[in-house]
Amino acid sequence: MAEGKEMLLVASKTKDALKGNGKYNVSGDALEALNHHVYWLVDQAQKRCEANGRKTIRNYDIFAG
């Protein structure tokens, strides 16, 4: 898991989405990797929010390029 952090994803729903109507298989570590990436996105959004002097995380903090 993301450095010992709890899973933020609903495993069954995420696996279903990754499977793409049964077209793909999902390895056991795929959810762990995706969870790690979500934690990274959260961290980046918090940093952008703080850098812009805000306390409210906005969608563009998450999806900034």
Backbone as ProteinMPNN parsed JSONL, in Angstrom:
{"seq_chain_A": "MAEGKEMLLVASKTKDALKGNGKYNVSGDALEALNHHVYWLVDQAQKRCEANGRKTIRNYDIFAG", "coords_chain_A": {"N_chain_A": [[0.839, -1.181, 0.0], [0.315, 2.374, -0.278], [3.013, 3.378, 1.01], [2.366, 2.275, 3.58], [-0.053, 3.483, 4.034], [-3.618, 3.804, 4.319], [-6.01, 2.204, 2.106], [-7.45, 4.131, -0.374], [-9.156, 3.674, -2.37], [-12.091, 1.999, -3.616], [-11.883, -1.276, -3.78], [-13.259, -3.343, -5.3], [-14.843, -1.887, -7.145], [-12.908, -0.359, -8.451], [-11.309, -2.349, -9.595], [-13.213, -3.461, -11.342], [-13.548, -1.281, -13.086], [-10.973, -1.119, -14.174], [-10.831, -3.526, -15.513], [-12.287, -3.215, -17.832], [-14.855, -4.111, -19.098], [-14.267, -6.839, -18.932], [-12.176, -7.236, -20.63], [-9.549, -6.968, -19.828], [-7.13, -8.26, -17.481], [-6.455, -7.847, -13.982], [-3.698, -7.251, -12.058], [-2.537, -8.208, -8.773], [-1.03, -6.196, -7.579], [-1.752, -3.887, -8.862], [-3.835, -2.259, -7.849], [-2.609, -1.325, -5.556], [-0.545, 0.221, -6.647], [-2.048, 2.163, -8.007], [-3.363, 3.321, -5.843], [-1.173, 4.425, -4.532], [-0.508, 6.379, -6.408], [-2.769, 8.028, -6.244], [-2.457, 9.052, -3.658], [-0.165, 10.565, -4.168], [-1.202, 12.44, -5.993], [-2.965, 13.803, -4.278], [-1.145, 14.926, -2.476], [0.277, 16.66, -4.209], [-1.798, 18.394, -4.965], [-2.39, 19.59, -2.515], [-0.011, 20.988, -2.069], [-0.031, 22.814, -4.253], [-2.306, 24.273, -3.634], [-1.603, 25.453, -1.173], [0.611, 26.93, -2.029], [-0.633, 28.848, -3.508], [-1.85, 30.335, -1.625], [-4.279, 29.486, -0.546], [-6.91, 27.713, 1.23], [-8.662, 25.991, 0.279], [-8.916, 23.243, -1.722], [-8.995, 23.052, -5.158], [-10.417, 21.881, -8.302], [-8.536, 22.364, -10.307], [-6.184, 22.28, -8.912], [-5.757, 19.641, -8.586], [-5.715, 18.602, -11.198], [-3.734, 20.013, -12.477], [-1.276, 20.762, -14.894]], "CA_chain_A": [[0.0, 0.0, 0.0], [1.071, 3.616, -0.404], [3.86, 3.588, 2.187], [1.658, 1.934, 4.791], [-1.273, 4.273, 4.177], [-4.827, 3.04, 4.036], [-6.509, 2.19, 0.746], [-8.436, 5.17, -0.635], [-10.008, 3.206, -3.461], [-12.983, 0.861, -3.389], [-11.188, -2.28, -4.582], [-14.11, -4.033, -6.276], [-15.251, -0.952, -8.187], [-11.722, 0.011, -9.205], [-10.961, -3.509, -10.421], [-14.2, -3.533, -12.426], [-13.233, -0.222, -14.048], [-9.726, -1.481, -14.855], [-11.046, -4.711, -16.357], [-12.804, -2.793, -19.123], [-15.833, -5.104, -19.588], [-13.655, -8.158, -18.972], [-11.131, -7.291, -21.661], [-8.227, -6.972, -19.196], [-6.945, -8.826, -16.148], [-5.877, -6.87, -13.064], [-2.765, -7.898, -11.144], [-2.741, -7.905, -7.363], [-0.349, -4.968, -7.168], [-2.252, -2.745, -9.631], [-4.574, -1.37, -6.947], [-1.617, -0.709, -4.673], [0.129, 1.261, -7.428], [-3.012, 3.233, -8.241], [-3.558, 3.986, -4.55], [0.03, 5.236, -4.323], [-0.626, 7.531, -7.3], [-3.808, 8.902, -5.679], [-1.823, 9.774, -2.55], [0.732, 11.543, -4.78], [-2.061, 13.509, -6.515], [-3.448, 14.558, -3.121], [-0.004, 15.701, -1.983], [0.531, 17.733, -5.166], [-2.907, 19.343, -4.872], [-2.204, 20.346, -1.265], [1.118, 21.909, -2.276], [-0.473, 23.891, -5.139], [-3.267, 25.071, -2.873], [-0.839, 26.241, -0.206], [1.458, 27.869, -2.774], [-1.503, 29.916, -3.993], [-2.404, 31.027, -0.467], [-5.669, 29.09, -0.313], [-7.16, 26.56, 2.084], [-9.623, 25.155, -0.428], [-8.359, 22.562, -2.887], [-9.882, 23.173, -6.311], [-10.169, 20.859, -9.306], [-7.31, 22.661, -11.054], [-5.046, 21.876, -8.092], [-5.606, 18.196, -8.8], [-5.446, 18.301, -12.599], [-2.778, 20.966, -13.049], [-0.272, 20.109, -15.742]], "C_chain_A": [[0.881, 1.24, 0.0], [1.808, 3.913, 0.905], [3.118, 3.372, 3.495], [0.376, 2.718, 5.02], [-2.478, 3.45, 3.768], [-5.266, 3.185, 2.581], [-7.607, 3.238, 0.601], [-9.463, 4.736, -1.671], [-10.932, 2.088, -3.0], [-12.487, -0.229, -4.343], [-12.074, -2.909, -5.658], [-14.502, -3.117, -7.425], [-14.067, -0.546, -9.067], [-11.29, -1.129, -10.114], [-11.921, -3.641, -11.592], [-13.9, -2.492, -13.498], [-11.979, -0.563, -14.845], [-9.918, -2.642, -15.823], [-11.628, -4.355, -17.722], [-13.741, -3.811, -19.751], [-15.209, -6.483, -19.788], [-12.536, -8.309, -19.98], [-9.731, -7.44, -21.067], [-8.267, -7.7, -17.865], [-6.272, -7.762, -15.287], [-4.978, -7.614, -12.088], [-3.033, -7.445, -9.718], [-2.112, -6.596, -6.928], [-0.836, -3.729, -7.917], [-2.992, -1.754, -8.737], [-3.626, -0.635, -6.005], [-0.905, 0.438, -5.391], [-0.8, 2.445, -7.676], [-3.279, 4.018, -6.959], [-2.367, 4.9, -4.241], [-0.054, 6.513, -5.175], [-1.678, 8.519, -6.784], [-3.232, 9.702, -4.514], [-0.882, 10.854, -3.086], [-0.067, 12.724, -5.319], [-2.571, 14.405, -5.383], [-2.336, 15.462, -2.594], [0.283, 16.889, -2.905], [-0.55, 18.809, -5.099], [-2.775, 20.201, -3.613], [-1.09, 21.376, -1.42], [0.717, 23.079, -3.167], [-1.419, 24.845, -4.411], [-2.532, 26.0, -1.912], [0.012, 27.298, -0.91], [0.653, 29.06, -3.297], [-2.25, 30.623, -2.861], [-3.863, 30.707, -0.185], [-5.725, 27.937, 0.672], [-8.143, 25.601, 1.439], [-8.966, 24.557, -1.657], [-9.408, 22.584, -3.991], [-9.52, 22.104, -7.34], [-8.874, 21.119, -10.064], [-6.063, 22.416, -10.218], [-4.739, 20.404, -8.319], [-5.14, 17.905, -10.222], [-4.503, 19.293, -13.264], [-1.688, 20.217, -13.808], [1.07, 20.476, -15.396]], "O_chain_A": [[2.081, 1.146, 0.257], [1.293, 4.605, 1.783], [3.223, 4.183, 4.415], [-0.221, 2.626, 6.093], [-2.371, 2.517, 2.972], [-4.934, 4.165, 1.914], [-8.577, 3.238, 1.359], [-10.511, 5.364, -1.823], [-10.591, 1.323, -2.098], [-12.65, -0.122, -5.558], [-11.666, -2.993, -6.816], [-14.49, -3.547, -8.578], [-14.209, -0.407, -10.282], [-10.942, -0.904, -11.274], [-11.493, -3.905, -12.716], [-13.989, -2.787, -14.69], [-11.925, -0.326, -16.052], [-9.233, -2.721, -16.843], [-11.474, -5.121, -18.673], [-13.453, -4.326, -20.831], [-15.582, -7.209, -20.71], [-12.006, -9.405, -20.161], [-8.831, -7.972, -21.716], [-9.304, -7.753, -17.203], [-5.594, -6.877, -15.808], [-5.436, -8.503, -11.371], [-3.679, -6.422, -9.49], [-2.606, -5.949, -6.005], [-0.374, -2.624, -7.631], [-2.797, -0.545, -8.855], [-3.828, 0.54, -5.701], [-0.689, 1.501, -4.809], [-0.383, 3.598, -7.568], [-3.405, 5.242, -6.991], [-2.542, 6.013, -3.748], [0.291, 7.598, -4.706], [-1.482, 9.73, -6.885], [-3.492, 10.9, -4.396], [-0.809, 11.944, -2.519], [0.326, 13.876, -5.135], [-2.601, 15.627, -5.523], [-2.571, 16.634, -2.3], [0.506, 18.002, -2.429], [-0.248, 20.001, -5.168], [-3.024, 21.406, -3.652], [-1.217, 22.508, -0.953], [1.078, 24.22, -2.88], [-1.333, 26.064, -4.56], [-2.817, 27.196, -1.855], [0.119, 28.429, -0.437], [1.196, 30.145, -3.502], [-3.164, 31.41, -3.105], [-4.599, 31.539, 0.346], [-4.722, 27.267, 0.922], [-8.427, 24.531, 1.977], [-8.509, 25.286, -2.537], [-10.555, 22.188, -3.787], [-8.454, 21.494, -7.263], [-8.179, 20.17, -10.427], [-4.968, 22.35, -10.777], [-3.584, 19.984, -8.249], [-4.271, 17.06, -10.431], [-4.48, 19.398, -14.49], [-1.245, 19.15, -13.381], [2.02, 20.007, -16.022]]}, "name": "protein", "num_of_chains": 1, "seq": "MAEGKEMLLVASKTKDALKGNGKYNVSGDALEALNHHVYWLVDQAQKRCEANGRKTIRNYDIFAG"}
